[in-house]
Amino acid sequence: MRDIGGIIVIDFIDMELEKNREIVADSLREALLRDKTRTQVFDISELGLVEMTRKRIGEGLIESFTDECEDCSGRGFVLDEKLVSASDGGKHR
């Protein structure tokens, strides 16, 4: 969970038994008690999705994995080739 923030959705779609859903949700909440970042976990939905919010502390994923684009005055991004293996070599997107 380090450096992840915002709205997070976790997929437990194949978990059909309500008892198991409750166990997983309770375990997730218990584990997150050790997290110093403010977090809120909602119950598993009918579709098997857990929605949670976690306060954003640092920069987002785009800022972490990209550099500002020199070709368009920072309006686009160039993928960092060291962090992302792209078939196009990190060209402008």
PDB file of N, CA, C and O in Angstrom:
ATOM      1  N   MET A   1       0.823  -1.203   0.000  1.00  0.00           N
ATOM      2  CA  MET A   1       0.000   0.000   0.000  1.00  0.00           C
ATOM      3  C   MET A   1       0.862   1.260   0.000  1.00  0.00           C
ATOM      4  O   MET A   1       0.336   2.366  -0.127  1.00  0.00           O
ATOM      5  N   ARG A   2       2.153   1.110   0.139  1.00  0.00           N
ATOM      6  CA  ARG A   2       3.022   2.266   0.218  1.00  0.00           C
ATOM      7  C   ARG A   2       2.851   3.161  -0.998  1.00  0.00           C
ATOM      8  O   ARG A   2       2.906   2.696  -2.136  1.00  0.00           O
ATOM      9  N   ASP A   3       2.646   4.436  -0.752  1.00  0.00           N
ATOM     10  CA  ASP A   3       2.528   5.470  -1.775  1.00  0.00           C
ATOM     11  C   ASP A   3       1.298   5.339  -2.675  1.00  0.00           C
ATOM     12  O   ASP A   3       1.237   5.997  -3.713  1.00  0.00           O
ATOM     13  N   ILE A   4       0.326   4.515  -2.311  1.00  0.00           N
ATOM     14  CA  ILE A   4      -0.919   4.436  -3.072  1.00  0.00           C
ATOM     15  C   ILE A   4      -1.963   5.265  -2.343  1.00  0.00           C
ATOM     16  O   ILE A   4      -2.143   5.118  -1.134  1.00  0.00           O
ATOM     17  N   GLY A   5      -2.646   6.127  -3.066  1.00  0.00           N
ATOM     18  CA  GLY A   5      -3.666   6.955  -2.442  1.00  0.00           C
ATOM     19  C   GLY A   5      -4.817   7.204  -3.385  1.00  0.00           C
ATOM     20  O   GLY A   5      -4.733   6.913  -4.578  1.00  0.00           O
ATOM     21  N   GLY A   6      -5.892   7.742  -2.846  1.00  0.00           N
ATOM     22  CA  GLY A   6      -7.081   8.025  -3.637  1.00  0.00           C
ATOM     23  C   GLY A   6      -8.115   6.942  -3.434  1.00  0.00           C
ATOM     24  O   GLY A   6      -8.213   6.361  -2.354  1.00  0.00           O
ATOM     25  N   ILE A   7      -8.889   6.669  -4.476  1.00  0.00           N
ATOM     26  CA  ILE A   7      -9.895   5.615  -4.430  1.00  0.00           C
ATOM     27  C   ILE A   7      -9.265   4.338  -4.964  1.00  0.00           C
ATOM     28  O   ILE A   7      -8.700   4.330  -6.057  1.00  0.00           O
ATOM     29  N   ILE A   8      -9.361   3.272  -4.202  1.00  0.00           N
ATOM     30  CA  ILE A   8      -8.764   1.989  -4.555  1.00  0.00           C
ATOM     31  C   ILE A   8      -9.886   0.958  -4.605  1.00  0.00           C
ATOM     32  O   ILE A   8     -10.717   0.904  -3.698  1.00  0.00           O
ATOM     33  N   VAL A   9      -9.917   0.146  -5.644  1.00  0.00           N
ATOM     34  CA  VAL A   9     -10.910  -0.910  -5.769  1.00  0.00           C
ATOM     35  C   VAL A   9     -10.171  -2.239  -5.870  1.00  0.00           C
ATOM     36  O   VAL A   9      -9.276  -2.402  -6.700  1.00  0.00           O
ATOM     37  N   ILE A  10     -10.557  -3.195  -5.009  1.00  0.00           N
ATOM     38  CA  ILE A  10      -9.945  -4.521  -4.996  1.00  0.00           C
ATOM     39  C   ILE A  10     -11.000  -5.526  -5.439  1.00  0.00           C
ATOM     40  O   ILE A  10     -12.134  -5.500  -4.960  1.00  0.00           O
ATOM     41  N   ASP A  11     -10.627  -6.403  -6.347  1.00  0.00           N
ATOM     42  CA  ASP A  11     -11.547  -7.347  -6.974  1.00  0.00           C
ATOM     43  C   ASP A  11     -11.513  -8.703  -6.261  1.00  0.00           C
ATOM     44  O   ASP A  11     -10.496  -9.397  -6.279  1.00  0.00           O
ATOM     45  N   PHE A  12     -12.630  -9.068  -5.636  1.00  0.00           N
ATOM     46  CA  PHE A  12     -12.816 -10.396  -5.050  1.00  0.00           C
ATOM     47  C   PHE A  12     -14.039 -11.050  -5.701  1.00  0.00           C
ATOM     48  O   PHE A  12     -14.852 -11.671  -5.016  1.00  0.00           O
ATOM     49  N   ILE A  13     -14.166 -10.910  -7.008  1.00  0.00           N
ATOM     50  CA  ILE A  13     -15.373 -11.305  -7.729  1.00  0.00           C
ATOM     51  C   ILE A  13     -15.765 -12.763  -7.505  1.00  0.00           C
ATOM     52  O   ILE A  13     -16.956 -13.046  -7.374  1.00  0.00           O
ATOM     53  N   ASP A  14     -14.830 -13.688  -7.455  1.00  0.00           N
ATOM     54  CA  ASP A  14     -15.170 -15.105  -7.322  1.00  0.00           C
ATOM     55  C   ASP A  14     -15.494 -15.525  -5.892  1.00  0.00           C
ATOM     56  O   ASP A  14     -15.788 -16.697  -5.655  1.00  0.00           O
ATOM     57  N   MET A  15     -15.450 -14.613  -4.946  1.00  0.00           N
ATOM     58  CA  MET A  15     -15.756 -14.943  -3.557  1.00  0.00           C
ATOM     59  C   MET A  15     -17.264 -14.841  -3.348  1.00  0.00           C
ATOM     60  O   MET A  15     -17.806 -13.745  -3.209  1.00  0.00           O
ATOM     61  N   GLU A  16     -17.931 -15.980  -3.328  1.00  0.00           N
ATOM     62  CA  GLU A  16     -19.384 -15.998  -3.308  1.00  0.00           C
ATOM     63  C   GLU A  16     -19.983 -16.068  -1.907  1.00  0.00           C
ATOM     64  O   GLU A  16     -21.062 -15.517  -1.686  1.00  0.00           O
ATOM     65  N   LEU A  17     -19.327 -16.721  -0.958  1.00  0.00           N
ATOM     66  CA  LEU A  17     -19.885 -16.886   0.382  1.00  0.00           C
ATOM     67  C   LEU A  17     -19.772 -15.592   1.193  1.00  0.00           C
ATOM     68  O   LEU A  17     -18.687 -15.030   1.342  1.00  0.00           O
ATOM     69  N   GLU A  18     -20.896 -15.141   1.706  1.00  0.00           N
ATOM     70  CA  GLU A  18     -20.946 -13.904   2.495  1.00  0.00           C
ATOM     71  C   GLU A  18     -20.008 -13.971   3.696  1.00  0.00           C
ATOM     72  O   GLU A  18     -19.361 -12.980   4.033  1.00  0.00           O
ATOM     73  N   LYS A  19     -19.931 -15.145   4.350  1.00  0.00           N
ATOM     74  CA  LYS A  19     -19.060 -15.309   5.518  1.00  0.00           C
ATOM     75  C   LYS A  19     -17.600 -15.030   5.148  1.00  0.00           C
ATOM     76  O   LYS A  19     -16.880 -14.363   5.891  1.00  0.00           O
ATOM     77  N   ASN A  20     -17.172 -15.549   3.992  1.00  0.00           N
ATOM     78  CA  ASN A  20     -15.791 -15.322   3.545  1.00  0.00           C
ATOM     79  C   ASN A  20     -15.551 -13.848   3.222  1.00  0.00           C
ATOM     80  O   ASN A  20     -14.477 -13.314   3.500  1.00  0.00           O
ATOM     81  N   ARG A  21     -16.552 -13.196   2.636  1.00  0.00           N
ATOM     82  CA  ARG A  21     -16.429 -11.766   2.340  1.00  0.00           C
ATOM     83  C   ARG A  21     -16.226 -10.962   3.616  1.00  0.00           C
ATOM     84  O   ARG A  21     -15.402 -10.048   3.661  1.00  0.00           O
ATOM     85  N   GLU A  22     -16.985 -11.310   4.655  1.00  0.00           N
ATOM     86  CA  GLU A  22     -16.858 -10.609   5.935  1.00  0.00           C
ATOM     87  C   GLU A  22     -15.486 -10.837   6.551  1.00  0.00           C
ATOM     88  O   GLU A  22     -14.887  -9.911   7.097  1.00  0.00           O
ATOM     89  N   ILE A  23     -14.988 -12.062   6.466  1.00  0.00           N
ATOM     90  CA  ILE A  23     -13.655 -12.384   7.019  1.00  0.00           C
ATOM     91  C   ILE A  23     -12.580 -11.571   6.309  1.00  0.00           C
ATOM     92  O   ILE A  23     -11.690 -11.015   6.953  1.00  0.00           O
ATOM     93  N   VAL A  24     -12.660 -11.501   4.987  1.00  0.00           N
ATOM     94  CA  VAL A  24     -11.661 -10.749   4.210  1.00  0.00           C
ATOM     95  C   VAL A  24     -11.739  -9.263   4.541  1.00  0.00           C
ATOM     96  O   VAL A  24     -10.710  -8.629   4.771  1.00  0.00           O
ATOM     97  N   ALA A  25     -12.950  -8.699   4.569  1.00  0.00           N
ATOM     98  CA  ALA A  25     -13.110  -7.276   4.869  1.00  0.00           C
ATOM     99  C   ALA A  25     -12.590  -6.961   6.265  1.00  0.00           C
ATOM    100  O   ALA A  25     -11.905  -5.956   6.454  1.00  0.00           O
ATOM    101  N   ASP A  26     -12.907  -7.808   7.250  1.00  0.00           N
ATOM    102  CA  ASP A  26     -12.425  -7.590   8.618  1.00  0.00           C
ATOM    103  C   ASP A  26     -10.901  -7.696   8.688  1.00  0.00           C
ATOM    104  O   ASP A  26     -10.255  -6.905   9.376  1.00  0.00           O
ATOM    105  N   SER A  27     -10.327  -8.667   7.982  1.00  0.00           N
ATOM    106  CA  SER A  27      -8.864  -8.829   7.969  1.00  0.00           C
ATOM    107  C   SER A  27      -8.184  -7.629   7.338  1.00  0.00           C
ATOM    108  O   SER A  27      -7.148  -7.170   7.818  1.00  0.00           O
ATOM    109  N   LEU A  28      -8.770  -7.117   6.254  1.00  0.00           N
ATOM    110  CA  LEU A  28      -8.218  -5.939   5.591  1.00  0.00           C
ATOM    111  C   LEU A  28      -8.253  -4.732   6.519  1.00  0.00           C
ATOM    112  O   LEU A  28      -7.270  -4.001   6.636  1.00  0.00           O
ATOM    113  N   ARG A  29      -9.391  -4.530   7.176  1.00  0.00           N
ATOM    114  CA  ARG A  29      -9.499  -3.400   8.123  1.00  0.00           C
ATOM    115  C   ARG A  29      -8.499  -3.537   9.263  1.00  0.00           C
ATOM    116  O   ARG A  29      -7.869  -2.558   9.663  1.00  0.00           O
ATOM    117  N   GLU A  30      -8.354  -4.753   9.784  1.00  0.00           N
ATOM    118  CA  GLU A  30      -7.407  -4.987  10.889  1.00  0.00           C
ATOM    119  C   GLU A  30      -5.975  -4.701  10.450  1.00  0.00           C
ATOM    120  O   GLU A  30      -5.215  -4.070  11.185  1.00  0.00           O
ATOM    121  N   ALA A  31      -5.603  -5.159   9.262  1.00  0.00           N
ATOM    122  CA  ALA A  31      -4.245  -4.917   8.756  1.00  0.00           C
ATOM    123  C   ALA A  31      -4.001  -3.431   8.549  1.00  0.00           C
ATOM    124  O   ALA A  31      -2.893  -2.947   8.782  1.00  0.00           O
ATOM    125  N   LEU A  32      -5.024  -2.701   8.114  1.00  0.00           N
ATOM    126  CA  LEU A  32      -4.868  -1.274   7.840  1.00  0.00           C
ATOM    127  C   LEU A  32      -4.813  -0.429   9.114  1.00  0.00           C
ATOM    128  O   LEU A  32      -4.469   0.752   9.053  1.00  0.00           O
ATOM    129  N   LEU A  33      -5.144  -1.014  10.259  1.00  0.00           N
ATOM    130  CA  LEU A  33      -5.018  -0.277  11.521  1.00  0.00           C
ATOM    131  C   LEU A  33      -3.564   0.108  11.784  1.00  0.00           C
ATOM    132  O   LEU A  33      -3.298   1.104  12.457  1.00  0.00           O
ATOM    133  N   ARG A  34      -2.623  -0.675  11.256  1.00  0.00           N
ATOM    134  CA  ARG A  34      -1.188  -0.376  11.434  1.00  0.00           C
ATOM    135  C   ARG A  34      -0.714   0.717  10.486  1.00  0.00           C
ATOM    136  O   ARG A  34       0.385   1.247  10.649  1.00  0.00           O
ATOM    137  N   ASP A  35      -1.534   1.056   9.499  1.00  0.00           N
ATOM    138  CA  ASP A  35      -1.183   2.069   8.505  1.00  0.00           C
ATOM    139  C   ASP A  35      -1.383   3.456   9.113  1.00  0.00           C
ATOM    140  O   ASP A  35      -2.454   3.761   9.636  1.00  0.00           O
ATOM    141  N   LYS A  36      -0.361   4.284   9.042  1.00  0.00           N
ATOM    142  CA  LYS A  36      -0.453   5.632   9.612  1.00  0.00           C
ATOM    143  C   LYS A  36      -1.272   6.578   8.741  1.00  0.00           C
ATOM    144  O   LYS A  36      -1.694   7.641   9.196  1.00  0.00           O
ATOM    145  N   THR A  37      -1.495   6.188   7.482  1.00  0.00           N
ATOM    146  CA  THR A  37      -2.255   7.015   6.559  1.00  0.00           C
ATOM    147  C   THR A  37      -3.748   6.777   6.767  1.00  0.00           C
ATOM    148  O   THR A  37      -4.184   5.640   6.946  1.00  0.00           O
ATOM    149  N   ARG A  38      -4.527   7.857   6.741  1.00  0.00           N
ATOM    150  CA  ARG A  38      -5.968   7.747   6.943  1.00  0.00           C
ATOM    151  C   ARG A  38      -6.583   6.916   5.826  1.00  0.00           C
ATOM    152  O   ARG A  38      -6.418   7.228   4.647  1.00  0.00           O
ATOM    153  N   THR A  39      -7.300   5.848   6.207  1.00  0.00           N
ATOM    154  CA  THR A  39      -7.877   4.913   5.254  1.00  0.00           C
ATOM    155  C   THR A  39      -9.294   4.566   5.671  1.00  0.00           C
ATOM    156  O   THR A  39      -9.583   4.440   6.861  1.00  0.00           O
ATOM    157  N   GLN A  40     -10.177   4.412   4.696  1.00  0.00           N
ATOM    158  CA  GLN A  40     -11.548   3.979   4.962  1.00  0.00           C
ATOM    159  C   GLN A  40     -11.858   2.820   4.024  1.00  0.00           C
ATOM    160  O   GLN A  40     -11.654   2.925   2.814  1.00  0.00           O
ATOM    161  N   VAL A  41     -12.358   1.695   4.588  1.00  0.00           N
ATOM    162  CA  VAL A  41     -12.677   0.497   3.810  1.00  0.00           C
ATOM    163  C   VAL A  41     -14.171   0.251   3.886  1.00  0.00           C
ATOM    164  O   VAL A  41     -14.763   0.275   4.965  1.00  0.00           O
ATOM    165  N   PHE A  42     -14.781   0.012   2.719  1.00  0.00           N
ATOM    166  CA  PHE A  42     -16.212  -0.276   2.654  1.00  0.00           C
ATOM    167  C   PHE A  42     -16.417  -1.779   2.506  1.00  0.00           C
ATOM    168  O   PHE A  42     -15.491  -2.494   2.121  1.00  0.00           O
ATOM    169  N   ASP A  43     -17.614  -2.263   2.804  1.00  0.00           N
ATOM    170  CA  ASP A  43     -17.916  -3.688   2.687  1.00  0.00           C
ATOM    171  C   ASP A  43     -17.794  -4.154   1.240  1.00  0.00           C
ATOM    172  O   ASP A  43     -17.876  -3.360   0.303  1.00  0.00           O
ATOM    173  N   ILE A  44     -17.596  -5.465   1.081  1.00  0.00           N
ATOM    174  CA  ILE A  44     -17.516  -6.045  -0.253  1.00  0.00           C
ATOM    175  C   ILE A  44     -18.896  -5.966  -0.895  1.00  0.00           C
ATOM    176  O   ILE A  44     -19.893  -6.362  -0.292  1.00  0.00           O
ATOM    177  N   SER A  45     -18.947  -5.457  -2.113  1.00  0.00           N
ATOM    178  CA  SER A  45     -20.218  -5.266  -2.814  1.00  0.00           C
ATOM    179  C   SER A  45     -20.760  -6.594  -3.333  1.00  0.00           C
ATOM    180  O   SER A  45     -20.102  -7.631  -3.250  1.00  0.00           O
ATOM    181  N   GLU A  46     -21.973  -6.534  -3.868  1.00  0.00           N
ATOM    182  CA  GLU A  46     -22.601  -7.715  -4.472  1.00  0.00           C
ATOM    183  C   GLU A  46     -21.749  -8.269  -5.613  1.00  0.00           C
ATOM    184  O   GLU A  46     -21.793  -9.466  -5.900  1.00  0.00           O
ATOM    185  N   LEU A  47     -20.980  -7.402  -6.258  1.00  0.00           N
ATOM    186  CA  LEU A  47     -20.125  -7.818  -7.364  1.00  0.00           C
ATOM    187  C   LEU A  47     -18.764  -8.330  -6.896  1.00  0.00           C
ATOM    188  O   LEU A  47     -17.936  -8.723  -7.718  1.00  0.00           O
ATOM    189  N   GLY A  48     -18.526  -8.329  -5.573  1.00  0.00           N
ATOM    190  CA  GLY A  48     -17.262  -8.819  -5.043  1.00  0.00           C
ATOM    191  C   GLY A  48     -16.149  -7.794  -5.068  1.00  0.00           C
ATOM    192  O   GLY A  48     -14.974  -8.159  -5.102  1.00  0.00           O
ATOM    193  N   LEU A  49     -16.497  -6.515  -5.052  1.00  0.00           N
ATOM    194  CA  LEU A  49     -15.498  -5.447  -5.086  1.00  0.00           C
ATOM    195  C   LEU A  49     -15.411  -4.757  -3.730  1.00  0.00           C
ATOM    196  O   LEU A  49     -16.433  -4.458  -3.112  1.00  0.00           O
ATOM    197  N   VAL A  50     -14.200  -4.507  -3.275  1.00  0.00           N
ATOM    198  CA  VAL A  50     -13.975  -3.725  -2.065  1.00  0.00           C
ATOM    199  C   VAL A  50     -13.539  -2.345  -2.506  1.00  0.00           C
ATOM    200  O   VAL A  50     -12.581  -2.197  -3.264  1.00  0.00           O
ATOM    201  N   GLU A  51     -14.245  -1.341  -2.031  1.00  0.00           N
ATOM    202  CA  GLU A  51     -13.861   0.036  -2.307  1.00  0.00           C
ATOM    203  C   GLU A  51     -13.222   0.599  -1.046  1.00  0.00           C
ATOM    204  O   GLU A  51     -13.704   0.378   0.066  1.00  0.00           O
ATOM    205  N   MET A  52     -12.141   1.321  -1.236  1.00  0.00           N
ATOM    206  CA  MET A  52     -11.498   1.963  -0.100  1.00  0.00           C
ATOM    207  C   MET A  52     -10.921   3.297  -0.537  1.00  0.00           C
ATOM    208  O   MET A  52     -10.635   3.512  -1.715  1.00  0.00           O
ATOM    209  N   THR A  53     -10.758   4.174   0.413  1.00  0.00           N
ATOM    210  CA  THR A  53     -10.092   5.441   0.156  1.00  0.00           C
ATOM    211  C   THR A  53      -8.867   5.503   1.056  1.00  0.00           C
ATOM    212  O   THR A  53      -8.884   5.029   2.192  1.00  0.00           O
ATOM    213  N   ARG A  54      -7.820   6.088   0.529  1.00  0.00           N
ATOM    214  CA  ARG A  54      -6.582   6.244   1.291  1.00  0.00           C
ATOM    215  C   ARG A  54      -6.037   7.622   0.970  1.00  0.00           C
ATOM    216  O   ARG A  54      -5.890   7.990  -0.196  1.00  0.00           O
ATOM    217  N   LYS A  55      -5.742   8.374   2.007  1.00  0.00           N
ATOM    218  CA  LYS A  55      -5.269   9.739   1.803  1.00  0.00           C
ATOM    219  C   LYS A  55      -3.992   9.724   0.975  1.00  0.00           C
ATOM    220  O   LYS A  55      -3.049   8.988   1.261  1.00  0.00           O
ATOM    221  N   ARG A  56      -3.990  10.547  -0.047  1.00  0.00           N
ATOM    222  CA  ARG A  56      -2.822  10.663  -0.920  1.00  0.00           C
ATOM    223  C   ARG A  56      -1.760  11.488  -0.192  1.00  0.00           C
ATOM    224  O   ARG A  56      -2.031  12.599   0.264  1.00  0.00           O
ATOM    225  N   ILE A  57      -0.555  10.935  -0.087  1.00  0.00           N
ATOM    226  CA  ILE A  57       0.525  11.625   0.624  1.00  0.00           C
ATOM    227  C   ILE A  57       1.538  12.206  -0.344  1.00  0.00           C
ATOM    228  O   ILE A  57       1.892  13.381  -0.253  1.00  0.00           O
ATOM    229  N   GLY A  58       1.996  11.392  -1.255  1.00  0.00           N
ATOM    230  CA  GLY A  58       3.029  11.834  -2.188  1.00  0.00           C
ATOM    231  C   GLY A  58       2.451  12.102  -3.560  1.00  0.00           C
ATOM    232  O   GLY A  58       1.260  12.375  -3.712  1.00  0.00           O
ATOM    233  N   GLU A  59       3.316  12.018  -4.552  1.00  0.00           N
ATOM    234  CA  GLU A  59       2.877  12.240  -5.914  1.00  0.00           C
ATOM    235  C   GLU A  59       2.124  11.017  -6.427  1.00  0.00           C
ATOM    236  O   GLU A  59       2.232   9.931  -5.857  1.00  0.00           O
ATOM    237  N   GLY A  60       1.366  11.194  -7.493  1.00  0.00           N
ATOM    238  CA  GLY A  60       0.597  10.111  -8.084  1.00  0.00           C
ATOM    239  C   GLY A  60       1.453   9.197  -8.931  1.00  0.00           C
ATOM    240  O   GLY A  60       2.646   9.440  -9.112  1.00  0.00           O
ATOM    241  N   LEU A  61       0.835   8.130  -9.456  1.00  0.00           N
ATOM    242  CA  LEU A  61       1.563   7.161 -10.270  1.00  0.00           C
ATOM    243  C   LEU A  61       2.124   7.786 -11.544  1.00  0.00           C
ATOM    244  O   LEU A  61       3.251   7.486 -11.937  1.00  0.00           O
ATOM    245  N   ILE A  62       1.351   8.645 -12.185  1.00  0.00           N
ATOM    246  CA  ILE A  62       1.855   9.265 -13.422  1.00  0.00           C
ATOM    247  C   ILE A  62       3.104  10.083 -13.118  1.00  0.00           C
ATOM    248  O   ILE A  62       4.087  10.006 -13.854  1.00  0.00           O
ATOM    249  N   GLU A  63       3.075  10.854 -12.054  1.00  0.00           N
ATOM    250  CA  GLU A  63       4.242  11.662 -11.704  1.00  0.00           C
ATOM    251  C   GLU A  63       5.427  10.790 -11.306  1.00  0.00           C
ATOM    252  O   GLU A  63       6.576  11.156 -11.555  1.00  0.00           O
ATOM    253  N   SER A  64       5.159   9.635 -10.687  1.00  0.00           N
ATOM    254  CA  SER A  64       6.227   8.741 -10.249  1.00  0.00           C
ATOM    255  C   SER A  64       6.914   8.030 -11.406  1.00  0.00           C
ATOM    256  O   SER A  64       8.120   7.790 -11.360  1.00  0.00           O
ATOM    257  N   PHE A  65       6.151   7.691 -12.444  1.00  0.00           N
ATOM    258  CA  PHE A  65       6.673   6.860 -13.520  1.00  0.00           C
ATOM    259  C   PHE A  65       6.946   7.607 -14.819  1.00  0.00           C
ATOM    260  O   PHE A  65       7.295   6.976 -15.816  1.00  0.00           O
ATOM    261  N   THR A  66       6.801   8.923 -14.840  1.00  0.00           N
ATOM    262  CA  THR A  66       7.000   9.675 -16.075  1.00  0.00           C
ATOM    263  C   THR A  66       7.785  10.951 -15.819  1.00  0.00           C
ATOM    264  O   THR A  66       7.929  11.389 -14.677  1.00  0.00           O
ATOM    265  N   ASP A  67       8.288  11.539 -16.893  1.00  0.00           N
ATOM    266  CA  ASP A  67       8.908  12.855 -16.865  1.00  0.00           C
ATOM    267  C   ASP A  67       8.050  13.783 -17.714  1.00  0.00           C
ATOM    268  O   ASP A  67       7.344  13.325 -18.612  1.00  0.00           O
ATOM    269  N   GLU A  68       8.103  15.072 -17.440  1.00  0.00           N
ATOM    270  CA  GLU A  68       7.352  16.016 -18.267  1.00  0.00           C
ATOM    271  C   GLU A  68       7.868  15.968 -19.693  1.00  0.00           C
ATOM    272  O   GLU A  68       9.060  15.775 -19.933  1.00  0.00           O
ATOM    273  N   CYS A  69       6.963  16.143 -20.625  1.00  0.00           N
ATOM    274  CA  CYS A  69       7.286  16.052 -22.052  1.00  0.00           C
ATOM    275  C   CYS A  69       7.895  17.363 -22.548  1.00  0.00           C
ATOM    276  O   CYS A  69       7.297  18.429 -22.407  1.00  0.00           O
ATOM    277  N   GLU A  70       9.078  17.269 -23.122  1.00  0.00           N
ATOM    278  CA  GLU A  70       9.744  18.450 -23.672  1.00  0.00           C
ATOM    279  C   GLU A  70       9.132  18.871 -25.008  1.00  0.00           C
ATOM    280  O   GLU A  70       9.219  20.040 -25.382  1.00  0.00           O
ATOM    281  N   ASP A  71       8.518  17.940 -25.728  1.00  0.00           N
ATOM    282  CA  ASP A  71       7.959  18.226 -27.047  1.00  0.00           C
ATOM    283  C   ASP A  71       6.711  19.094 -26.987  1.00  0.00           C
ATOM    284  O   ASP A  71       6.426  19.826 -27.935  1.00  0.00           O
ATOM    285  N   CYS A  72       5.970  19.027 -25.904  1.00  0.00           N
ATOM    286  CA  CYS A  72       4.695  19.762 -25.864  1.00  0.00           C
ATOM    287  C   CYS A  72       4.591  20.650 -24.623  1.00  0.00           C
ATOM    288  O   CYS A  72       3.494  20.880 -24.115  1.00  0.00           O
ATOM    289  N   SER A  73       5.706  21.137 -24.147  1.00  0.00           N
ATOM    290  CA  SER A  73       5.745  22.067 -23.012  1.00  0.00           C
ATOM    291  C   SER A  73       5.080  21.513 -21.758  1.00  0.00           C
ATOM    292  O   SER A  73       4.411  22.248 -21.030  1.00  0.00           O
ATOM    293  N   GLY A  74       5.259  20.231 -21.506  1.00  0.00           N
ATOM    294  CA  GLY A  74       4.775  19.633 -20.268  1.00  0.00           C
ATOM    295  C   GLY A  74       3.330  19.190 -20.283  1.00  0.00           C
ATOM    296  O   GLY A  74       2.820  18.757 -19.249  1.00  0.00           O
ATOM    297  N   ARG A  75       2.643  19.281 -21.418  1.00  0.00           N
ATOM    298  CA  ARG A  75       1.237  18.865 -21.477  1.00  0.00           C
ATOM    299  C   ARG A  75       1.084  17.359 -21.618  1.00  0.00           C
ATOM    300  O   ARG A  75       0.017  16.818 -21.327  1.00  0.00           O
ATOM    301  N   GLY A  76       2.109  16.689 -22.049  1.00  0.00           N
ATOM    302  CA  GLY A  76       2.080  15.235 -22.198  1.00  0.00           C
ATOM    303  C   GLY A  76       3.166  14.639 -21.329  1.00  0.00           C
ATOM    304  O   GLY A  76       3.793  15.342 -20.536  1.00  0.00           O
ATOM    305  N   PHE A  77       3.385  13.369 -21.475  1.00  0.00           N
ATOM    306  CA  PHE A  77       4.389  12.692 -20.674  1.00  0.00           C
ATOM    307  C   PHE A  77       5.205  11.765 -21.552  1.00  0.00           C
ATOM    308  O   PHE A  77       4.709  11.259 -22.558  1.00  0.00           O
ATOM    309  N   VAL A  78       6.452  11.540 -21.177  1.00  0.00           N
ATOM    310  CA  VAL A  78       7.314  10.549 -21.788  1.00  0.00           C
ATOM    311  C   VAL A  78       7.550   9.495 -20.725  1.00  0.00           C
ATOM    312  O   VAL A  78       8.020   9.806 -19.631  1.00  0.00           O
ATOM    313  N   LEU A  79       7.226   8.246 -21.041  1.00  0.00           N
ATOM    314  CA  LEU A  79       7.412   7.173 -20.070  1.00  0.00           C
ATOM    315  C   LEU A  79       8.892   7.004 -19.754  1.00  0.00           C
ATOM    316  O   LEU A  79       9.739   7.104 -20.641  1.00  0.00           O
ATOM    317  N   ASP A  80       9.194   6.750 -18.500  1.00  0.00           N
ATOM    318  CA  ASP A  80      10.560   6.495 -18.071  1.00  0.00           C
ATOM    319  C   ASP A  80      10.924   5.061 -18.475  1.00  0.00           C
ATOM    320  O   ASP A  80      10.366   4.106 -17.936  1.00  0.00           O
ATOM    321  N   GLU A  81      11.843   4.912 -19.409  1.00  0.00           N
ATOM    322  CA  GLU A  81      12.189   3.602 -19.951  1.00  0.00           C
ATOM    323  C   GLU A  81      12.742   2.672 -18.880  1.00  0.00           C
ATOM    324  O   GLU A  81      12.608   1.454 -19.003  1.00  0.00           O
ATOM    325  N   LYS A  82      13.357   3.208 -17.841  1.00  0.00           N
ATOM    326  CA  LYS A  82      13.910   2.371 -16.782  1.00  0.00           C
ATOM    327  C   LYS A  82      12.815   1.742 -15.933  1.00  0.00           C
ATOM    328  O   LYS A  82      13.009   0.655 -15.389  1.00  0.00           O
ATOM    329  N   LEU A  83      11.689   2.394 -15.812  1.00  0.00           N
ATOM    330  CA  LEU A  83      10.623   1.906 -14.945  1.00  0.00           C
ATOM    331  C   LEU A  83       9.524   1.155 -15.684  1.00  0.00           C
ATOM    332  O   LEU A  83       8.834   0.324 -15.093  1.00  0.00           O
ATOM    333  N   VAL A  84       9.358   1.438 -16.955  1.00  0.00           N
ATOM    334  CA  VAL A  84       8.270   0.833 -17.721  1.00  0.00           C
ATOM    335  C   VAL A  84       8.864   0.195 -18.970  1.00  0.00           C
ATOM    336  O   VAL A  84       9.544   0.864 -19.748  1.00  0.00           O
ATOM    337  N   SER A  85       8.613  -1.083 -19.162  1.00  0.00           N
ATOM    338  CA  SER A  85       9.115  -1.726 -20.381  1.00  0.00           C
ATOM    339  C   SER A  85       8.063  -1.556 -21.473  1.00  0.00           C
ATOM    340  O   SER A  85       7.056  -2.263 -21.513  1.00  0.00           O
ATOM    341  N   ALA A  86       8.326  -0.607 -22.346  1.00  0.00           N
ATOM    342  CA  ALA A  86       7.375  -0.301 -23.430  1.00  0.00           C
ATOM    343  C   ALA A  86       7.985  -0.736 -24.759  1.00  0.00           C
ATOM    344  O   ALA A  86       9.185  -0.570 -24.980  1.00  0.00           O
ATOM    345  N   SER A  87       7.176  -1.282 -25.626  1.00  0.00           N
ATOM    346  CA  SER A  87       7.664  -1.760 -26.912  1.00  0.00           C
ATOM    347  C   SER A  87       8.083  -0.605 -27.840  1.00  0.00           C
ATOM    348  O   SER A  87       8.867  -0.800 -28.769  1.00  0.00           O
ATOM    349  N   ASP A  88       7.548   0.603 -27.574  1.00  0.00           N
ATOM    350  CA  ASP A  88       7.882   1.728 -28.446  1.00  0.00           C
ATOM    351  C   ASP A  88       9.061   2.539 -27.916  1.00  0.00           C
ATOM    352  O   ASP A  88       9.366   3.607 -28.447  1.00  0.00           O
ATOM    353  N   GLY A  89       9.719   2.045 -26.882  1.00  0.00           N
ATOM    354  CA  GLY A  89      10.913   2.728 -26.375  1.00  0.00           C
ATOM    355  C   GLY A  89      10.640   3.995 -25.602  1.00  0.00           C
ATOM    356  O   GLY A  89      11.536   4.829 -25.474  1.00  0.00           O
ATOM    357  N   GLY A  90       9.430   4.176 -25.076  1.00  0.00           N
ATOM    358  CA  GLY A  90       9.124   5.342 -24.274  1.00  0.00           C
ATOM    359  C   GLY A  90       8.856   6.600 -25.056  1.00  0.00           C
ATOM    360  O   GLY A  90       9.069   7.700 -24.547  1.00  0.00           O
ATOM    361  N   LYS A  91       8.393   6.464 -26.283  1.00  0.00           N
ATOM    362  CA  LYS A  91       8.133   7.637 -27.117  1.00  0.00           C
ATOM    363  C   LYS A  91       6.929   8.405 -26.612  1.00  0.00           C
ATOM    364  O   LYS A  91       6.160   7.915 -25.785  1.00  0.00           O
ATOM    365  N   HIS A  92       6.780   9.589 -27.112  1.00  0.00           N
ATOM    366  CA  HIS A  92       5.707  10.507 -26.694  1.00  0.00           C
ATOM    367  C   HIS A  92       4.340   9.853 -26.792  1.00  0.00           C
ATOM    368  O   HIS A  92       4.069   9.135 -27.754  1.00  0.00           O
ATOM    369  N   ARG A  93       3.477  10.088 -25.815  1.00  0.00           N
ATOM    370  CA  ARG A  93       2.125   9.545 -25.788  1.00  0.00           C
ATOM    371  C   ARG A  93       1.143  10.677 -25.763  1.00  0.00           C
ATOM    372  O   ARG A  93      -0.066  10.445 -25.738  1.00  0.00           O
TER     373      ARG A  93
END
